[in-house]
Amino acid sequence: MGEKTNLEQMKEKLLRSKKSGVVRAGAEAVRQADEYCRDYKAFLNEAKTEREAVNYAIRHAEAAGFVPFDAGRTYQAGDKVYLNNRNKAIILAVFGKKPCAEGVRIAAAHIDSPRLDLKPNPLYEKTGLAFFDTHYYGGIKKYQWTTIPLALHGRIVKKDGSCVDIRLGEDEGDPQFCVTDLLPHLAGEQMQKPMAKAIDGENLDILIGSRPLGDDDGADSVKTNIMLLLNEKYGITEDDFVSADLSMVPAFRAADIGFDRSMIGSYGHDDRVCAYTSFTAALAVEHPEHTTVTVLTDKEEIGSEGNTGLQCDYLRHFIEDLAAMENVPAREVFRRSTCFSADVNAAYDPAYAFAYEENNSAYCNGGVVVTKYTGARGKSGTSDATAEFMGSVRRILDDAGVVWQTGELGRVDIGGGGTVAMYIANLNVDVVDVGVPVLSMHAPLEVVSKLDVFMTFRAFEAFFRS
């Protein structure tokens, strides 16, 4: 190879690199990404609901030295604590060398994903078949949830306060469940409907059985038989469904995608991929300069409402407790703090190029994506990171050798979406969205690049060390 021409040198100096993220990362980083993602796939298989994600986080955090937070205690640099919010959200903190009055480093991801929730009175029988009635949770394409294997996850709380945890359909030999669909021979009218109307939400009911109790073929005999089986296995009655959080989620396991095994297909990458990467970064950081606060939150898919979502004040109260330990106003901590809102973005899909703007899209194998703003159309429902904070983020990632890219959520005016960034920004915190680009987002099977997953972990680790 000869020396570079002046034009080539100018392009290299002034223009953004168009090299593949795989090339920029190098062979060793690709190897590390493959290794890192083995444990990530295990997490995806174990933690398909927010309760399971919190249980996973507590178990691994305690093994790493984290203990339950006590606002009445005094903590030293390097101490590790966690706060469990109703078994559906969790905060983890590692105390830094500098006082909280100089700001904390926050990473906030959500651990809920689109699914089919059981209604309070779900069990019914019709024409000799038993079903669970469902209410879908989050933004889904309803037709994608028919004729795929489903598993039942969740908790039932009996009237006496005792709990029954259910996870059925995941292990070899378990029964599985499904939503039925109309055969194409009879679906002429259905297939003339717009996609959004082809499957009605009230028809997303789960097929769960067909055999009557004994030789009784009277009314509700199949339903009674199902309830008998549930009573024998879990000790519950139909009344117990009223006090339950039960969901149907895809039963398939996380798997490598492609001949080169460069990608992972799974349910729930949005947003458990950012939850896992920020969580493992929190475990990896010892004695940070600034206190790190990692939030794994619930309810983002339905607007972050409720007492386990980030519109609730539980994060603000935690920071207030940290501030009180130093006898400083919480507002001083917030205004000096920074946050990576750990959420995914849409990966450019050439099969649907009309939905994207190529120069401002995120790409698989482009590395972690930094999203300055999300929102819809005229940037509604978003936090728009300042130029000053974006400059700081660039410096953090480049200094750590992280492969990264920027991206918007599709073409202007075509749609859009939001993240928890706006709720943290409302606390007067500098915040930007940082996460993994995802193909087929919100589908029962989503796809991510292993390199992007690993670079997202590296990004959170660098941020926590900054």
C-alpha positions in Angstrom: 0.0 0.0 0.0 1.3 3.4 -0.9 1.1 6.6 1.1 -2.3 8.1 1.5 -3.2 11.0 -0.8 -4.0 14.4 0.6 -7.7 13.8 -0.2 -7.6 10.5 1.6 -5.9 12.2 4.6 -8.5 15.0 4.6 -11.4 12.5 4.4 -9.9 10.5 7.3 -9.4 13.7 9.4 -12.7 15.4 8.6 -15.4 12.8 7.8 -16.9 10.1 9.9 -15.5 6.6 9.4 -17.6 4.3 7.3 -15.7 1.2 8.4 -17.7 -1.7 9.8 -18.0 -1.8 13.6 -16.6 -5.3 13.5 -13.5 -4.0 11.7 -13.1 -1.0 14.0 -13.5 -3.2 17.1 -11.0 -5.9 16.1 -10.9 -9.6 16.4 -10.2 -9.7 20.2 -13.3 -7.5 20.9 -15.4 -9.8 18.7 -14.2 -12.8 20.7 -15.0 -11.0 24.0 -18.5 -10.2 22.7 -19.2 -13.8 21.9 -18.1 -14.8 25.4 -20.0 -12.0 27.1 -23.2 -13.0 25.2 -23.2 -16.6 26.5 -24.2 -15.3 29.9 -26.6 -12.8 28.4 -28.5 -15.6 26.6 -28.8 -17.4 29.9 -30.2 -14.3 31.5 -32.8 -13.9 28.7 -33.9 -17.5 29.3 -34.2 -17.1 33.0 -35.7 -13.6 33.3 -38.7 -13.2 30.9 -40.7 -11.0 33.3 -39.8 -8.1 35.5 -40.2 -10.2 38.7 -37.7 -12.8 37.3 -35.3 -10.0 36.3 -35.3 -8.6 39.8 -34.8 -12.0 41.4 -31.9 -12.6 39.0 -30.4 -9.2 39.9 -30.7 -9.7 43.6 -29.1 -13.1 43.5 -26.1 -12.0 41.4 -25.8 -8.7 43.2 -25.6 -10.3 46.6 -23.0 -12.7 45.3 -21.0 -9.6 44.3 -21.2 -8.1 47.7 -24.3 -5.9 47.5 -26.6 -5.7 50.6 -30.1 -4.2 51.2 -30.0 -0.4 51.5 -30.5 1.1 54.9 -31.1 4.9 54.9 -30.1 5.0 58.6 -26.6 3.6 58.0 -23.4 5.4 57.1 -21.6 4.1 54.0 -18.1 4.3 52.7 -16.6 4.5 49.3 -16.8 1.1 47.6 -19.9 0.0 49.6 -22.6 -1.7 47.5 -26.3 -1.6 48.2 -29.6 -2.4 46.5 -33.2 -1.3 47.0 -36.0 -3.8 46.0 -39.2 -2.0 44.9 -42.1 -4.5 45.2 -40.1 -7.3 43.5 -40.7 -5.5 40.1 -38.0 -2.8 40.1 -34.6 -2.5 41.7 -32.0 0.2 42.3 -28.3 -0.8 42.8 -25.7 1.7 44.0 -21.9 1.6 44.5 -20.7 4.5 46.7 -18.0 6.6 45.1 -14.9 8.3 46.3 -16.4 11.7 45.8 -19.4 12.9 47.7 -22.9 12.7 46.2 -23.0 16.5 46.3 -20.7 16.3 43.2 -23.3 14.3 41.4 -24.0 10.6 40.7 -23.8 8.5 37.6 -27.3 7.0 36.8 -28.1 4.2 34.3 -31.8 3.5 34.0 -33.2 0.5 32.0 -36.6 -1.2 32.0 -37.2 -4.9 32.5 -40.8 -5.1 31.3 -41.5 -6.2 27.7 -44.7 -6.6 25.6 -46.7 -9.7 26.5 -50.2 -11.1 27.0 -51.5 -10.6 30.6 -54.2 -12.7 32.0 -57.4 -10.8 33.0 -58.6 -11.0 36.6 -61.3 -13.5 35.6 -59.4 -15.3 32.8 -60.7 -18.9 32.8 -63.6 -19.9 30.5 -64.9 -22.7 28.4 -66.5 -22.6 25.0 -67.6 -25.5 22.7 -65.5 -28.0 24.7 -62.3 -25.9 24.7 -60.9 -24.1 27.7 -59.2 -20.7 27.4 -57.5 -17.9 29.3 -58.8 -14.5 28.5 -56.0 -11.9 28.1 -55.3 -8.2 27.9 -52.2 -7.4 25.8 -49.5 -5.3 27.5 -47.5 -2.8 25.6 -47.3 -2.0 21.9 -47.6 -5.2 19.9 -48.6 -6.3 16.4 -51.4 -8.6 17.5 -51.1 -11.0 14.5 -47.5 -11.8 15.6 -48.8 -13.5 18.8 -51.0 -16.1 17.2 -49.8 -19.7 16.6 -46.5 -19.4 18.6 -45.7 -21.5 21.7 -46.3 -19.6 24.9 -45.3 -20.1 28.5 -47.1 -19.0 31.7 -45.1 -16.9 34.1 -46.1 -15.0 37.2 -47.2 -15.0 40.8 -50.5 -15.7 42.5 -51.1 -14.3 46.0 -53.7 -16.2 48.0 -56.1 -14.5 50.4 -54.0 -15.7 53.4 -51.0 -13.8 51.9 -49.1 -16.9 50.7 -47.5 -16.7 47.3 -47.4 -19.2 44.4 -44.8 -18.6 41.7 -45.6 -20.2 38.3 -43.3 -20.8 35.4 -44.8 -23.4 33.1 -43.9 -24.1 29.5 -40.1 -23.5 29.6 -38.7 -26.9 30.6 -38.5 -30.1 28.6 -41.7 -32.0 29.0 -43.8 -28.9 30.1 -47.1 -28.2 28.4 -47.2 -25.1 26.3 -50.0 -22.8 25.2 -51.0 -20.8 22.1 -53.4 -18.4 20.5 -55.2 -19.9 17.5 -55.7 -18.4 14.1 -58.0 -18.8 11.1 -56.9 -21.2 8.4 -56.1 -19.5 5.0 -58.9 -21.5 3.3 -61.5 -19.6 5.3 -59.6 -16.3 5.9 -60.5 -14.4 2.7 -62.4 -11.7 4.6 -59.8 -11.6 7.4 -56.9 -11.1 5.0 -58.7 -8.1 3.4 -58.5 -6.2 6.7 -55.7 -3.8 7.5 -53.0 -5.6 9.6 -54.0 -3.6 12.7 -57.6 -5.0 12.4 -57.0 -8.5 11.3 -56.7 -9.9 14.9 -58.9 -8.3 17.5 -57.4 -7.8 21.0 -60.3 -9.7 22.5 -59.4 -12.7 20.4 -55.9 -13.1 21.8 -57.1 -15.8 24.2 -54.9 -18.7 25.1 -55.9 -22.3 24.4 -55.3 -24.3 27.6 -57.2 -27.5 27.4 -60.0 -29.7 25.9 -60.7 -32.7 28.1 -63.8 -32.8 30.4 -63.6 -34.0 34.0 -64.1 -37.8 34.0 -67.2 -38.8 32.1 -69.0 -35.5 32.7 -69.5 -33.6 29.5 -71.9 -31.0 30.9 -71.4 -27.2 31.1 -67.9 -26.1 32.3 -66.7 -29.7 32.6 -63.4 -28.8 30.7 -63.0 -25.7 32.8 -63.5 -27.7 36.0 -60.9 -30.2 34.9 -58.4 -27.4 34.2 -59.1 -25.9 37.6 -58.7 -29.3 39.3 -55.3 -29.7 37.7 -54.2 -26.2 38.8 -55.5 -26.9 42.3 -53.5 -30.2 42.5 -50.3 -28.6 41.3 -50.5 -25.1 42.9 -53.2 -25.3 45.5 -55.3 -22.5 44.0 -58.9 -21.9 43.2 -60.5 -19.8 40.6 -60.9 -16.9 43.1 -57.1 -16.7 43.4 -56.8 -15.3 39.8 -58.1 -12.0 41.1 -54.9 -11.4 43.1 -52.3 -12.5 40.5 -49.8 -11.1 38.1 -49.8 -13.8 35.3 -48.5 -13.4 31.8 -48.1 -15.4 28.7 -44.7 -14.9 27.1 -43.0 -16.7 24.1 -41.7 -20.1 25.2 -38.7 -20.3 22.8 -35.2 -19.8 24.1 -32.6 -17.3 23.1 -30.5 -18.6 20.2 -27.7 -17.6 17.9 -28.8 -16.2 14.6 -26.9 -16.6 11.3 -24.3 -19.1 10.0 -21.7 -16.9 11.7 -23.6 -16.8 15.0 -23.1 -13.1 15.1 -26.6 -12.2 16.4 -29.0 -13.4 19.0 -32.7 -14.0 18.5 -34.9 -13.8 21.6 -38.0 -12.5 23.3 -37.4 -9.4 25.4 -34.2 -7.8 24.1 -36.2 -4.5 24.5 -35.1 -3.7 27.1 -33.5 -6.5 28.9 -30.5 -6.1 26.7 -29.8 -2.7 28.3 -30.9 -3.9 31.7 -28.3 -6.7 31.5 -25.5 -4.6 30.2 -26.0 -1.8 32.7 -26.4 -4.3 35.5 -23.2 -6.2 34.7 -21.4 -2.9 34.3 -22.6 -2.0 37.8 -21.2 -5.2 39.2 -17.9 -4.7 37.4 -17.1 -1.2 38.7 -15.1 -1.2 42.0 -14.5 2.1 43.9 -15.8 4.5 41.3 -15.0 8.2 41.5 -18.7 9.1 41.6 -21.5 7.0 43.2 -23.1 4.8 40.5 -26.9 4.3 40.6 -28.3 1.6 38.3 -32.1 1.4 38.0 -34.0 -1.5 36.5 -37.5 -0.3 36.3 -41.0 -1.5 35.4 -43.9 -0.3 33.3 -42.0 1.6 30.6 -43.9 -0.2 27.9 -47.2 1.4 29.1 -45.9 4.9 30.0 -43.8 4.3 33.1 -47.0 4.7 35.2 -47.6 3.2 38.7 -45.4 2.7 41.8 -42.9 0.5 40.0 -42.5 2.8 36.9 -40.2 5.8 36.7 -43.0 8.3 36.8 -43.1 7.2 40.5 -40.8 9.0 42.9 -38.9 6.0 44.1 -35.7 6.9 42.4 -36.0 10.5 43.6 -36.6 9.3 47.1 -33.5 7.1 46.9 -31.3 10.0 45.8 -32.9 12.2 48.6 -31.7 9.5 51.1 -28.2 9.7 49.7 -28.2 13.5 49.9 -29.5 13.4 53.5 -26.5 11.3 54.5 -24.3 14.2 53.5 -26.7 16.9 54.8 -27.0 18.5 51.3 -30.2 19.3 49.4 -31.2 16.6 47.0 -31.5 19.2 44.2 -27.8 19.8 44.4 -27.1 16.1 43.8 -29.6 16.0 40.8 -28.3 19.1 39.0 -24.7 17.8 39.1 -25.7 14.2 38.1 -25.6 12.6 34.6 -27.6 9.7 33.2 -27.5 7.1 30.5 -31.1 6.2 29.8 -30.4 2.6 28.9 -32.9 1.8 26.1 -32.8 0.3 22.7 -33.2 1.9 19.3 -34.4 0.6 16.0 -31.7 -1.0 13.8 -31.9 -0.2 10.1 -33.6 -3.0 8.2 -33.1 -2.9 4.4 -36.3 -4.9 3.9 -38.2 -1.9 5.3 -36.0 0.9 4.1 -38.9 3.2 3.6 -39.3 3.6 7.4 -35.7 4.8 8.0 -33.5 7.7 7.0 -30.1 6.1 6.2 -27.8 8.9 7.3 -29.4 9.0 10.8 -30.2 5.4 11.5 -28.5 2.9 13.8 -27.0 -0.3 12.2 -26.4 -3.8 13.4 -22.6 -4.1 14.2 -22.3 -0.3 14.4 -21.7 -0.5 18.1 -23.7 1.0 21.0 -26.1 3.7 19.7 -26.3 7.1 21.3 -29.8 8.6 20.7 -29.8 12.4 21.3 -33.6 12.5 21.3 -36.5 10.1 20.6 -40.1 11.2 20.6 -42.6 11.4 17.7 -42.8 13.8 14.8 -41.9 17.2 16.2 -39.8 15.6 19.0 -42.9 15.3 21.3 -42.5 13.1 24.3 -38.7 13.2 24.6 -35.7 14.6 26.3 -33.3 16.3 23.9 -29.7 16.0 25.3 -27.7 19.2 25.3 -24.7 19.7 23.0 -22.5 20.1 26.1 -23.6 16.7 27.5 -23.2 15.0 24.0 -19.7 16.4 23.9 -19.0 14.8 27.3 -20.5 11.5 26.1 -18.3 11.4 23.0 -15.2 12.0 25.1 -16.1 9.2 27.5 -16.8 6.6 24.8 -13.8 7.5 22.6 -11.4 7.6 25.5 -12.5 4.1 26.5 -12.2 2.7 22.9 -15.9 2.0 22.7 -17.4 1.5 19.2 -20.4 3.7 19.0 -22.9 5.3 16.6 -25.8 7.7 16.6 -29.3 7.1 15.4 -32.9 8.3 15.3 -36.0 6.2 15.7 -37.1 6.1 12.0 -38.1 8.8 9.5 -39.5 12.1 10.7 -43.4 12.0 10.6 -43.6 8.2 10.3 -44.0 7.5 14.0 -41.7 7.5 16.9 -41.6 6.5 20.6 -40.2 7.5 24.0 -38.1 6.3 26.8 -37.6 6.9 30.5 -35.1 9.7 29.7 -37.7 12.5 30.0 -38.7 11.5 33.5 -35.1 11.6 34.7 -34.5 14.8 32.9 -37.4 16.3 34.8 -35.3 15.8 37.9 -32.8 18.3 36.4 -30.3 15.6 35.4 -28.4 15.6 32.1 -29.5 12.5 30.3 -29.1 10.8 26.9 -30.4 7.5 25.5 -27.7 4.8 25.1 -28.4 1.3 24.1 -28.5 -1.5 21.5 -30.0 -1.3 18.0 -32.7 -4.0 17.6 -34.2 -5.6 14.5 -38.0 -6.6 14.7 -38.4 -4.5 17.9 -41.5 -5.5 20.0 -42.0 -8.7 18.0 -42.1 -12.0 20.0 -38.6 -12.7 18.5 -36.2 -9.7 18.3 -32.6 -9.7 17.0 -29.5 -8.0 18.2 -25.8 -8.1 17.2 -23.5 -9.6 19.8 -20.9 -6.9 19.2 -23.4 -4.2 19.9 -24.4 -5.9 23.1 -20.8 -6.0 24.3 -20.1 -2.4 23.3 -23.1 -1.3 25.2 -21.7 -3.0 28.3 -18.4 -1.3 27.6 -20.2 2.1 27.3 -21.9 1.7 30.7 -18.7 0.6 32.3 -16.9 3.7 30.9 -19.6 5.9 32.0 -19.6 4.6 35.6 -15.8 5.1 35.7 -16.0 8.7 34.4 
